[in-house]
Amino acid sequence: MSKELPGEGDYWFNIVTGQVEFGPQADWSQLLGPYNSRAEAEQAMTKVRERNEQWDAEDEAEFED
C-alpha cells in the first residue's frame, strides 16, 4: 500500500508564485492541477485564459439571442 499523499507525485501550478511545484507544496487554495507533466502545468494559466474567453463568448452569444 502506498503512503503517498493525494497529488504528491503530480505537478501543480501555484497561482500566487507563478511557479510549477512537484507535489503540492502550497495551500490547496493557491494551486491549479494536478497535471501529469511539468510542461502541462506550465501552460495552466494559458488554458485558464482560453477557457474563460470561450465561456465569455458563449455567454455573450446567449444574451444576444
TIRO-2110 file (N, C-alpha, C; in Angstrom, 1 decimal):
// TIRO-2110
0.8, -1.2, 0.0, N, 1, A
0.0, 0.0, 0.0, CA, 1, A
0.9, 1.2, 0.0, C, 1, A
0.6, 2.2, -0.9, N, 2, A
1.4, 3.4, -1.0, CA, 2, A
1.1, 4.4, 0.1, C, 2, A
2.1, 5.0, 0.6, N, 3, A
1.9, 6.1, 1.7, CA, 3, A
1.9, 7.4, 1.1, C, 3, A
1.9, 7.5, -0.3, N, 4, A
1.9, 8.8, -1.0, CA, 4, A
0.6, 9.5, -0.7, C, 4, A
0.7, 10.8, -0.5, N, 5, A
-0.5, 11.6, -0.3, CA, 5, A
-1.1, 12.0, -1.7, C, 5, A
-2.4, 12.3, -1.7, N, 6, A
-3.0, 12.7, -3.0, CA, 6, A
-2.3, 13.8, -3.7, C, 6, A
-2.0, 13.6, -4.9, N, 7, A
-1.3, 14.7, -5.7, CA, 7, A
0.2, 14.8, -5.5, C, 7, A
0.8, 14.0, -4.6, N, 8, A
2.2, 14.1, -4.2, CA, 8, A
3.1, 13.8, -5.4, C, 8, A
2.7, 12.9, -6.3, N, 9, A
3.5, 12.6, -7.5, CA, 9, A
3.2, 13.3, -8.7, C, 9, A
2.4, 14.4, -8.6, N, 10, A
1.9, 15.2, -9.7, CA, 10, A
2.5, 16.6, -9.7, C, 10, A
2.3, 17.3, -10.8, N, 11, A
2.8, 18.7, -10.9, CA, 11, A
1.6, 19.6, -10.7, C, 11, A
1.9, 20.8, -10.1, N, 12, A
0.9, 21.8, -9.7, CA, 12, A
1.3, 23.1, -10.2, C, 12, A
0.4, 24.0, -10.5, N, 13, A
0.8, 25.4, -10.8, CA, 13, A
0.3, 26.3, -9.7, C, 13, A
1.3, 27.0, -9.1, N, 14, A
0.9, 27.9, -8.0, CA, 14, A
0.6, 29.2, -8.5, C, 14, A
-0.7, 29.7, -8.3, N, 15, A
-1.2, 30.9, -8.9, CA, 15, A
-0.6, 32.1, -8.2, C, 15, A
-0.1, 32.0, -7.0, N, 16, A
0.5, 33.1, -6.3, CA, 16, A
1.9, 33.4, -6.7, C, 16, A
2.7, 32.3, -6.8, N, 17, A
4.1, 32.5, -7.2, CA, 17, A
4.3, 32.4, -8.7, C, 17, A
3.4, 31.8, -9.4, N, 18, A
3.5, 31.6, -10.9, CA, 18, A
4.5, 30.5, -11.2, C, 18, A
4.8, 29.6, -10.2, N, 19, A
5.8, 28.6, -10.4, CA, 19, A
5.1, 27.2, -10.4, C, 19, A
5.8, 26.3, -11.0, N, 20, A
5.3, 24.9, -11.0, CA, 20, A
5.9, 24.2, -9.8, C, 20, A
5.1, 23.4, -9.1, N, 21, A
5.6, 22.6, -8.0, CA, 21, A
5.4, 21.2, -8.3, C, 21, A
6.4, 20.4, -7.8, N, 22, A
6.2, 18.9, -7.9, CA, 22, A
5.7, 18.4, -6.5, C, 22, A
4.5, 17.9, -6.6, N, 23, A
3.8, 17.6, -5.3, CA, 23, A
3.3, 18.9, -4.7, C, 23, A
2.1, 18.9, -4.1, N, 24, A
1.6, 20.1, -3.6, CA, 24, A
2.4, 20.7, -2.5, C, 24, A
3.0, 21.8, -2.6, N, 25, A
3.8, 22.4, -1.6, CA, 25, A
3.1, 23.6, -0.9, C, 25, A
2.2, 24.2, -1.6, N, 26, A
1.5, 25.4, -1.1, CA, 26, A
0.1, 24.9, -0.7, C, 26, A
-0.7, 25.9, -0.1, N, 27, A
-2.1, 25.6, 0.3, CA, 27, A
-2.9, 25.3, -0.9, C, 27, A
-3.8, 24.4, -0.8, N, 28, A
-4.6, 24.0, -1.9, CA, 28, A
-5.3, 25.1, -2.6, C, 28, A
-5.7, 26.2, -1.9, N, 29, A
-6.4, 27.3, -2.5, CA, 29, A
-5.5, 28.1, -3.4, C, 29, A
-4.2, 27.8, -3.5, N, 30, A
-3.3, 28.5, -4.3, CA, 30, A
-2.8, 27.7, -5.5, C, 30, A
-3.4, 26.5, -5.7, N, 31, A
-2.9, 25.6, -6.7, CA, 31, A
-3.9, 25.3, -7.8, C, 31, A
-3.4, 25.1, -9.0, N, 32, A
-4.2, 24.5, -10.1, CA, 32, A
-3.6, 23.2, -10.4, C, 32, A
-4.4, 22.2, -10.7, N, 33, A
-3.9, 20.9, -11.0, CA, 33, A
-4.7, 19.8, -10.3, C, 33, A
-4.2, 18.6, -10.4, N, 34, A
-2.8, 18.2, -10.7, CA, 34, A
-2.7, 18.0, -12.2, C, 34, A
-1.4, 18.1, -12.7, N, 35, A
-1.0, 17.8, -14.0, CA, 35, A
0.0, 16.7, -14.1, C, 35, A
0.0, 16.0, -15.2, N, 36, A
0.9, 14.8, -15.4, CA, 36, A
2.3, 15.2, -15.7, C, 36, A
2.5, 16.4, -16.2, N, 37, A
3.9, 16.8, -16.6, CA, 37, A
4.1, 18.3, -16.2, C, 37, A
5.4, 18.6, -16.1, N, 38, A
5.8, 20.0, -15.8, CA, 38, A
5.3, 20.9, -17.0, C, 38, A
5.5, 20.4, -18.2, N, 39, A
5.1, 21.2, -19.4, CA, 39, A
3.6, 21.5, -19.3, C, 39, A
2.8, 20.6, -19.0, N, 40, A
1.3, 20.8, -18.9, CA, 40, A
1.0, 21.8, -17.8, C, 40, A
1.7, 21.7, -16.6, N, 41, A
1.4, 22.6, -15.5, CA, 41, A
1.9, 24.0, -15.9, C, 41, A
3.0, 24.2, -16.7, N, 42, A
3.4, 25.5, -17.1, CA, 42, A
2.4, 26.2, -18.0, C, 42, A
1.5, 25.4, -18.6, N, 43, A
0.5, 26.0, -19.5, CA, 43, A
-0.8, 26.2, -18.8, C, 43, A
-0.8, 26.1, -17.5, N, 44, A
-2.1, 26.2, -16.8, CA, 44, A
-2.8, 27.5, -17.0, C, 44, A
-2.1, 28.6, -16.8, N, 45, A
-2.8, 29.9, -16.9, CA, 45, A
-3.2, 30.2, -18.4, C, 45, A
-2.5, 29.7, -19.4, N, 46, A
-2.9, 29.8, -20.7, CA, 46, A
-4.2, 29.1, -21.0, C, 46, A
-4.3, 27.9, -20.4, N, 47, A
-5.6, 27.1, -20.5, CA, 47, A
-6.7, 27.8, -19.8, C, 47, A
-6.4, 28.4, -18.7, N, 48, A
-7.5, 29.1, -17.9, CA, 48, A
-8.0, 30.3, -18.7, C, 48, A
-7.1, 31.1, -19.3, N, 49, A
-7.5, 32.2, -20.1, CA, 49, A
-8.3, 31.8, -21.3, C, 49, A
-7.8, 30.8, -22.0, N, 50, A
-8.6, 30.3, -23.2, CA, 50, A
-10.0, 29.8, -22.8, C, 50, A
-10.1, 29.1, -21.7, N, 51, A
-11.4, 28.7, -21.3, CA, 51, A
-12.3, 29.8, -20.9, C, 51, A
-11.8, 30.8, -20.2, N, 52, A
-12.5, 32.0, -19.8, CA, 52, A
-13.0, 32.8, -21.0, C, 52, A
-12.2, 32.9, -22.0, N, 53, A
-12.6, 33.6, -23.2, CA, 53, A
-13.7, 32.9, -23.9, C, 53, A
-13.6, 31.5, -24.0, N, 54, A
-14.6, 30.7, -24.6, CA, 54, A
-15.9, 30.9, -23.9, C, 54, A
-15.9, 30.8, -22.6, N, 55, A
-17.1, 30.9, -21.8, CA, 55, A
-17.7, 32.3, -21.9, C, 55, A
-16.9, 33.3, -21.9, N, 56, A
-17.4, 34.7, -22.1, CA, 56, A
-18.1, 34.8, -23.5, C, 56, A
-17.5, 34.3, -24.5, N, 57, A
-18.1, 34.3, -25.9, CA, 57, A
-19.4, 33.6, -25.9, C, 57, A
-19.5, 32.4, -25.2, N, 58, A
-20.7, 31.7, -25.1, CA, 58, A
-21.8, 32.5, -24.4, C, 58, A
-21.4, 33.2, -23.3, N, 59, A
-22.3, 34.0, -22.6, CA, 59, A
-22.9, 35.1, -23.4, C, 59, A
-22.0, 35.8, -24.1, N, 60, A
-22.4, 36.9, -25.0, CA, 60, A
-23.3, 36.4, -26.1, C, 60, A
-23.0, 35.3, -26.7, N, 61, A
-23.9, 34.7, -27.7, CA, 61, A
-25.3, 34.4, -27.2, C, 61, A
-25.3, 33.9, -25.9, N, 62, A
-26.6, 33.5, -25.3, CA, 62, A
-27.4, 34.8, -25.1, C, 62, A
-26.8, 35.9, -24.7, N, 63, A
-27.6, 37.1, -24.4, CA, 63, A
-27.9, 37.9, -25.6, C, 63, A
-27.3, 37.6, -26.7, N, 64, A
-27.6, 38.3, -28.0, CA, 64, A
-28.8, 37.7, -28.6, C, 64, A
-29.2, 36.4, -28.3, N, 65, A
-30.3, 35.8, -28.9, CA, 65, A
-31.6, 36.3, -28.4, C, 65, A
END
